[in-house]
Amino acid sequence: MPIGIIESLDHEARGIARQEGKAVFVDGALPGETVEYASFRRKPKFELAHLVRVVKPSNARVEPCCPHFGVCGGCAMQHMDPSAQLAAKQRVLEDSLWHIGRIRPETILPPIQGEAWGYRHRARLAVRQIAKNGEVLIGFHEWRSSYIADIRGCLVLPPHVSALLLPMRELFRMLSVAGQMREVEVAVGERCTALLLRILAPLTAADEQLLREFADRQDIVFYLQPKGPDTVFRFHPQPGPRLSYTLPEFGLELDFKPTDFTQVNHAVNRVLVRRALRLLDPQPGERIADMFCGLGNFTLPIARSGARVLGLEGSAALVRRGGESAAANGLADRVEFDVANLFECTERSLRRIGHFDKMLIDPPREGALELVRSLGGDGPRRIVYVSCNPGTLARDAAVLVAEKGYRFVSAGVVNMFPHTAHVESIAVFERT
């Protein structure tokens, strides 16, 4: 079997070696290592390979804490020291900015990081019943597979959620609809933990009683989703504690539903919001736009500063809940939420909503290309861009710098998902 020297990591945390001018992507290999590998897919310009043996290990290699690592696809980097993970993500960001956008920031921001374990307050767990014995599996999919990993606990979930995995398996096995269960959405809030069950068949009275007893015993809240997203409802207990998260520094509490987008890492999100507000520097009297605002994660803290804020978002349901949170937090007079498809943004549509002194952009993975292309000569003097995809950030940053006349002031990584290859980042642009 071939042996190669790993030069770096790619955006999926695979080691990259070079053999005869061809890139070889090796699962589980780390930069600086000499490894033996076996290719399972060969293309003219690259190969995909499994790690067979580490001939010379990296100093960053550590023993994974989770016994399921390597089988479960939930984590990709547990074999790498956390500080080295952060450095690797910083390199992914900088490489993307240069190789895709041909730009570099004037300053690299200090990375934002938090606890490496127990951080994941949002998770989507797959559910399958095994036909031959009736047992139920709950967990993440296996690495590069549609099968569900047989996990008994998960170290990136909060301990009390991890402790629910085996009891949930036993509960679901007893339900008449066990074969119709597809997913469990986990949402940990400030006041309660919610489990949303996606079930493709009606529950019997006995099923409902089992769920109620489990919820009371485990101190959780069950939501059910019998069909599409609009069918989600709170099943038990009702009434009960709110599903919400807090931003204590800004005196805010935001309610959400289990299907709403919220950041998975509450502690890092609080630091991210603080950093974004410091970089944006909103002032009383300024008019600020929060694009792709969601529930108002940044909108409401900006309003707390005294600025007037317009939050634009494509989801009417999120806009409605954002408005409710603004009212509940005493900010309705400073905040306006509206529905807008920012993927179809034009210079004319931006002109219709008026001038903004500053802008915060927090798009999904697709980025905000049409939005940044639509900025006119009177565009905001400062933009803070929060990204979950270094590639689309690099593309959009190139437009802002080369076409719209902005300086690329600073950028840095946010380790929202430790032990995964996911790279979150924040960047600042100013008019020249």
C-alpha positions as CSV (number, residue, x, y, z in Angstrom):
1,M,0.0,0.0,0.0
2,P,1.2,3.5,-0.7
3,I,2.7,5.8,1.9
4,G,2.4,9.6,1.9
5,I,3.1,12.7,3.9
6,I,0.1,14.7,4.9
7,E,0.5,18.4,4.0
8,S,-2.8,19.9,5.3
9,L,-6.5,19.4,6.0
10,D,-9.3,20.1,3.6
11,H,-12.7,21.6,4.5
12,E,-14.0,18.1,5.5
13,A,-11.0,17.5,7.9
14,R,-9.4,15.0,5.5
15,G,-5.6,14.9,5.3
16,I,-4.2,15.9,1.9
17,A,-1.1,14.1,0.5
18,R,0.4,14.5,-3.0
19,Q,1.4,11.6,-5.1
20,E,2.6,12.1,-8.7
21,G,1.0,15.4,-9.0
22,K,-2.4,14.1,-7.7
23,A,-4.1,15.1,-4.5
24,V,-5.0,12.2,-2.2
25,F,-7.6,12.9,0.5
26,V,-7.1,10.5,3.4
27,D,-9.8,10.2,6.1
28,G,-8.4,10.4,9.6
29,A,-4.9,11.6,8.7
30,L,-3.4,14.8,10.2
31,P,-0.9,17.4,8.9
32,G,2.7,16.4,9.2
33,E,2.0,12.7,9.5
34,T,3.5,10.0,7.4
35,V,0.7,7.5,6.7
36,E,-0.1,4.3,4.9
37,Y,-3.4,4.5,3.0
38,A,-5.7,2.6,0.8
39,S,-7.6,4.4,-2.0
40,F,-11.2,3.6,-2.5
41,R,-12.0,6.1,-5.3
42,R,-9.6,7.1,-8.1
43,K,-10.1,10.1,-10.4
44,P,-7.7,11.7,-12.9
45,K,-6.9,14.6,-10.6
46,F,-7.5,13.2,-7.1
47,E,-8.0,10.1,-5.0
48,L,-10.1,9.4,-1.9
49,A,-8.5,7.1,0.6
50,H,-8.9,5.4,4.0
51,L,-6.1,5.6,6.6
52,V,-4.5,2.2,7.1
53,R,-1.6,2.9,9.5
54,V,0.1,6.0,10.9
55,V,3.8,5.5,10.3
56,K,4.9,8.8,11.9
57,P,2.2,10.5,14.0
58,S,1.6,14.2,14.4
59,N,2.2,15.9,17.8
60,A,-1.4,17.0,17.5
61,R,-2.8,13.5,17.4
62,V,-4.7,12.5,20.6
63,E,-6.8,9.5,21.7
64,P,-10.4,10.2,20.9
65,C,-12.6,10.4,24.0
66,C,-15.7,8.8,22.4
67,P,-15.7,5.1,21.9
68,H,-18.0,5.6,18.8
69,F,-15.5,7.9,17.0
70,G,-14.6,6.6,13.6
71,V,-18.0,4.9,13.2
72,C,-20.4,7.7,14.1
73,G,-20.4,10.5,11.6
74,G,-21.2,13.2,14.1
75,C,-17.6,14.2,14.7
76,A,-14.6,14.3,12.3
77,M,-11.7,15.7,14.5
78,Q,-11.7,14.0,17.9
79,H,-8.3,12.5,17.1
80,M,-6.8,16.0,16.9
81,D,-5.9,18.2,19.9
82,P,-8.6,21.0,20.3
83,S,-6.0,23.8,19.9
84,A,-4.8,22.2,16.7
85,Q,-8.4,21.9,15.5
86,L,-8.8,25.6,15.9
87,A,-5.5,26.4,14.0
88,A,-6.6,24.1,11.2
89,K,-10.0,25.9,10.9
90,Q,-8.2,29.2,10.8
91,R,-6.1,27.9,8.0
92,V,-9.2,26.7,6.1
93,L,-10.6,30.2,6.4
94,E,-7.5,32.0,5.3
95,D,-6.9,29.5,2.4
96,S,-10.5,29.9,1.2
97,L,-10.2,33.7,1.3
98,W,-7.1,33.6,-0.8
99,H,-7.7,30.8,-3.2
100,I,-11.3,31.6,-3.9
101,G,-11.5,35.4,-3.4
102,R,-7.8,36.4,-3.8
103,I,-8.1,38.6,-0.8
104,R,-6.7,38.8,2.7
105,P,-8.0,40.7,5.7
106,E,-5.9,43.5,7.2
107,T,-6.2,41.9,10.7
108,I,-6.8,38.4,11.9
109,L,-9.3,38.4,14.8
110,P,-8.7,36.2,17.9
111,P,-10.6,33.0,17.6
112,I,-13.9,32.5,19.5
113,Q,-14.1,29.2,21.3
114,G,-15.8,27.5,24.2
115,E,-16.1,24.2,25.9
116,A,-15.1,21.2,23.7
117,W,-17.7,18.8,25.2
118,G,-21.4,18.9,26.0
119,Y,-21.9,22.0,23.9
120,R,-24.4,20.8,21.3
121,H,-27.8,22.2,22.4
122,R,-29.4,21.4,19.0
123,A,-29.3,18.0,17.2
124,R,-31.2,16.0,14.7
125,L,-31.0,12.3,15.6
126,A,-32.1,9.6,13.2
127,V,-34.4,6.8,14.4
128,R,-34.8,3.3,12.8
129,Q,-36.4,0.1,14.1
130,I,-34.5,-3.1,13.3
131,A,-37.0,-5.4,11.6
132,K,-35.4,-8.7,12.7
133,N,-35.5,-8.0,16.5
134,G,-37.7,-4.9,17.0
135,E,-34.9,-3.0,18.6
136,V,-34.6,0.8,17.9
137,L,-31.5,2.7,17.1
138,I,-31.2,6.5,17.8
139,G,-28.2,8.5,16.8
140,F,-26.2,10.1,14.1
141,H,-25.5,8.4,10.8
142,E,-22.4,6.4,10.4
143,W,-19.4,8.0,8.7
144,R,-20.3,8.3,5.0
145,S,-23.2,6.0,5.3
146,S,-27.0,6.0,5.5
147,Y,-26.9,3.5,8.5
148,I,-27.4,4.8,12.0
149,A,-24.5,4.4,14.4
150,D,-25.3,2.2,17.4
151,I,-24.3,4.8,20.0
152,R,-25.1,4.5,23.8
153,G,-24.0,8.1,24.7
154,C,-22.7,11.2,23.0
155,L,-20.0,13.5,24.5
156,V,-20.9,16.5,22.4
157,L,-24.5,16.5,23.7
158,P,-25.2,18.0,27.1
159,P,-24.9,15.1,29.6
160,H,-28.6,15.1,30.5
161,V,-29.4,14.7,26.8
162,S,-26.8,12.0,26.3
163,A,-28.3,10.1,29.2
164,L,-31.7,10.0,27.4
165,L,-30.4,8.0,24.4
166,L,-30.9,4.5,25.9
167,P,-34.2,5.3,27.7
168,M,-35.5,6.7,24.5
169,R,-34.6,3.6,22.6
170,E,-36.6,1.5,25.1
171,L,-39.5,4.0,25.0
172,F,-39.7,4.0,21.2
173,R,-39.5,0.2,21.1
174,M,-42.7,0.0,23.1
175,L,-44.7,2.4,20.8
176,S,-47.1,0.9,18.3
177,V,-45.6,3.4,15.7
178,A,-41.9,2.4,16.3
179,G,-41.5,1.5,12.7
180,Q,-42.8,4.9,11.6
181,M,-40.4,7.0,13.7
182,R,-37.9,8.9,11.5
183,E,-36.2,11.6,13.6
184,V,-35.9,13.2,16.9
185,E,-35.1,16.9,17.0
186,V,-33.3,17.9,20.2
187,A,-33.6,21.5,21.4
188,V,-32.2,22.4,24.8
189,G,-33.5,25.8,26.1
190,E,-32.8,27.9,29.1
191,R,-35.9,26.6,30.9
192,C,-36.6,23.1,29.4
193,T,-35.3,20.4,27.0
194,A,-37.6,19.7,24.1
195,L,-37.8,16.5,22.0
196,L,-39.6,16.8,18.7
197,L,-40.8,13.4,17.3
198,R,-41.4,13.1,13.6
199,I,-43.8,10.2,13.3
200,L,-45.5,9.1,10.1
201,A,-48.5,7.4,11.7
202,P,-51.2,8.4,14.3
203,L,-50.5,7.5,18.0
204,T,-52.7,5.2,20.0
205,A,-54.0,6.2,23.4
206,A,-51.5,3.8,24.9
207,D,-48.7,5.5,22.9
208,E,-49.7,8.9,24.2
209,Q,-49.7,7.7,27.8
210,L,-46.2,6.3,27.4
211,L,-45.0,9.6,26.1
212,R,-46.6,11.6,28.9
213,E,-45.1,9.3,31.5
214,F,-41.7,9.5,30.0
215,A,-41.8,13.3,29.7
216,D,-42.8,13.6,33.4
217,R,-40.2,11.1,34.5
218,Q,-37.3,12.6,32.5
219,D,-38.4,16.2,32.9
220,I,-38.5,17.0,29.2
221,V,-41.1,18.4,26.8
222,F,-42.4,16.4,23.8
223,Y,-43.4,18.1,20.6
224,L,-44.9,16.1,17.7
225,Q,-44.7,16.6,14.0
226,P,-47.2,14.3,12.1
227,K,-46.7,15.9,8.7
228,G,-44.9,19.0,7.4
229,P,-43.2,21.8,9.5
230,D,-46.5,23.6,9.9
231,T,-48.0,20.7,11.8
232,V,-45.6,20.9,14.8
233,F,-47.3,21.2,18.2
234,R,-46.5,20.9,21.8
235,F,-47.8,17.6,23.1
236,H,-46.8,17.3,26.8
237,P,-46.6,19.0,29.2
238,Q,-48.8,21.9,28.3
239,P,-48.8,24.4,29.7
240,G,-45.2,24.2,30.9
241,P,-41.8,25.9,30.8
242,R,-40.9,28.1,27.8
243,L,-38.5,26.9,25.1
244,S,-36.2,29.8,24.9
245,Y,-32.5,30.9,25.1
246,T,-31.0,34.0,26.7
247,L,-28.4,36.6,25.9
248,P,-27.8,37.8,29.5
249,E,-25.3,40.6,28.5
250,F,-28.1,42.3,26.6
251,G,-31.0,41.4,29.0
252,L,-32.7,39.3,26.3
253,E,-34.7,36.1,26.2
254,L,-35.9,34.7,22.8
255,D,-38.6,32.1,22.5
256,F,-38.3,29.5,19.7
257,K,-39.8,26.3,18.4
258,P,-37.8,23.1,18.0
259,T,-37.8,23.5,14.2
260,D,-36.6,27.1,14.3
261,F,-32.9,27.8,13.4
262,T,-30.9,28.7,16.5
263,Q,-27.2,28.3,17.1
264,V,-26.3,24.9,18.5
265,N,-23.7,26.3,20.9
266,H,-25.3,28.7,23.3
267,A,-22.1,29.7,25.1
268,V,-20.2,30.4,21.9
269,N,-23.2,32.2,20.4
270,R,-23.2,34.7,23.4
271,V,-19.5,35.5,22.7
272,L,-20.2,35.7,19.0
273,V,-23.1,38.2,19.5
274,R,-20.8,40.3,21.8
275,R,-18.0,40.3,19.2
276,A,-20.4,41.2,16.4
277,L,-21.9,44.1,18.3
278,R,-18.4,45.4,19.3
279,L,-17.3,45.3,15.7
280,L,-20.5,46.8,14.3
281,D,-20.5,49.5,17.1
282,P,-24.2,50.5,16.8
283,Q,-25.0,54.0,18.1
284,P,-28.2,55.6,19.1
285,G,-29.9,57.2,16.1
286,E,-28.2,55.0,13.5
287,R,-30.3,52.9,11.1
288,I,-29.0,49.4,10.8
289,A,-30.0,46.4,8.7
290,D,-29.8,42.8,10.0
291,M,-30.0,40.6,6.9
292,F,-31.0,37.0,7.2
293,C,-32.1,38.0,10.8
294,G,-33.9,34.8,11.8
295,L,-35.4,35.1,15.2
296,G,-33.5,38.3,15.9
297,N,-30.3,36.8,17.4
298,F,-28.4,40.0,16.4
299,T,-31.4,42.2,15.7
300,L,-32.5,42.6,19.3
301,P,-29.0,43.2,20.8
302,I,-28.4,45.9,18.1
303,A,-31.7,47.5,19.2
304,R,-30.7,47.4,22.8
305,S,-27.9,49.8,21.9
306,G,-30.4,52.5,20.9
307,A,-30.1,52.1,17.2
308,R,-33.1,51.5,14.9
309,V,-33.0,48.1,13.3
310,L,-34.7,46.5,10.3
311,G,-34.5,42.7,10.3
312,L,-35.1,41.0,7.0
313,E,-35.7,37.2,6.7
314,G,-37.2,34.8,4.2
315,S,-39.3,32.9,6.7
316,A,-42.6,34.5,7.7
317,A,-42.7,32.3,10.8
318,L,-39.3,33.5,12.1
319,V,-40.2,37.1,11.3
320,R,-43.4,36.7,13.4
321,R,-41.5,35.2,16.3
322,G,-38.9,37.9,16.1
323,G,-41.5,40.6,16.4
324,E,-43.0,38.8,19.4
325,S,-39.6,38.7,21.0
326,A,-39.0,42.3,20.4
327,A,-42.3,43.2,22.1
328,A,-41.7,40.8,25.0
329,N,-38.2,42.4,25.5
330,G,-39.5,46.0,25.4
331,L,-37.9,46.8,22.0
332,A,-40.9,47.0,19.6
333,D,-40.4,50.8,19.2
334,R,-36.8,50.3,17.8
335,V,-37.2,47.1,15.7
336,E,-39.0,46.4,12.5
337,F,-39.1,42.8,11.1
338,D,-40.1,42.0,7.5
339,V,-40.2,39.1,5.1
340,A,-37.8,39.3,2.1
341,N,-36.2,36.8,-0.2
342,L,-32.6,38.1,0.0
343,F,-31.5,35.5,-2.6
344,E,-33.4,37.5,-5.2
345,C,-32.2,40.9,-3.9
346,T,-31.7,43.7,-6.4
347,E,-30.3,47.2,-6.2
348,R,-33.9,48.5,-6.8
349,S,-35.3,46.4,-3.9
350,L,-32.6,47.7,-1.6
351,R,-33.3,51.3,-2.5
352,R,-36.9,50.8,-1.6
353,I,-36.1,50.1,2.0
354,G,-33.9,53.1,2.4
355,H,-30.4,54.0,3.5
356,F,-28.6,52.1,6.3
357,D,-25.6,53.4,8.3
358,K,-24.4,49.9,9.0
359,M,-25.4,46.3,8.1
360,L,-25.0,42.9,9.6
361,I,-25.2,39.9,7.3
362,D,-25.7,36.3,8.6
363,P,-26.7,34.1,5.7
364,P,-27.0,30.3,5.4
365,R,-24.3,28.3,3.6
366,E,-25.3,29.7,0.2
367,G,-24.0,33.0,1.2
368,A,-25.3,36.5,0.3
369,L,-24.1,37.0,-3.3
370,E,-27.1,38.8,-4.7
371,L,-27.3,41.0,-1.6
372,V,-23.7,42.2,-1.8
373,R,-24.0,42.7,-5.6
374,S,-27.0,44.9,-5.0
375,L,-25.3,47.4,-2.7
376,G,-25.2,50.8,-4.3
377,G,-23.0,53.8,-3.9
378,D,-24.9,54.8,-0.7
379,G,-24.4,51.4,0.9
380,P,-23.6,51.0,4.6
381,R,-20.3,52.3,5.7
382,R,-19.6,49.2,7.8
383,I,-20.6,45.6,7.3
384,V,-20.2,42.8,9.7
385,Y,-20.6,39.4,8.0
386,V,-21.1,36.2,10.0
387,S,-20.5,33.1,7.9
388,C,-21.0,29.4,8.2
389,N,-19.2,28.7,4.9
390,P,-15.7,30.0,4.2
391,G,-16.1,29.4,0.5
392,T,-19.2,31.6,0.1
393,L,-17.7,34.2,2.4
394,A,-14.6,34.4,0.2
395,R,-16.7,34.8,-2.9
396,D,-18.9,37.5,-1.4
397,A,-15.9,39.3,0.2
398,A,-14.2,39.5,-3.2
399,V,-17.3,41.3,-4.6
400,L,-17.4,43.7,-1.7
401,V,-13.7,44.6,-2.1
402,A,-13.2,44.5,-5.9
403,E,-16.6,45.8,-7.0
404,K,-18.1,47.7,-4.2
405,G,-15.0,49.6,-2.8
406,Y,-14.9,48.1,0.7
407,R,-11.8,47.5,2.8
408,F,-11.4,44.0,4.2
409,V,-10.7,45.1,7.7
410,S,-10.6,41.8,9.7
411,A,-11.7,38.2,9.9
412,G,-11.5,35.3,12.3
413,V,-12.9,31.9,13.1
414,V,-15.7,30.9,15.5
415,N,-15.4,27.3,16.8
416,M,-19.2,26.8,17.0
417,F,-18.8,23.0,16.4
418,P,-15.8,21.5,18.2
419,H,-14.6,18.2,16.8
420,T,-16.3,18.7,13.5
421,A,-14.9,20.2,10.3
422,H,-17.5,23.0,10.3
423,V,-15.9,26.5,10.1
424,E,-17.9,29.5,11.3
425,S,-16.3,32.9,10.9
426,I,-16.9,36.6,11.3
427,A,-15.6,39.4,9.0
428,V,-15.7,43.2,8.9
429,F,-15.7,45.5,5.8
430,E,-15.6,49.3,5.7
431,R,-16.1,51.8,2.9
432,T,-12.8,53.2,1.6
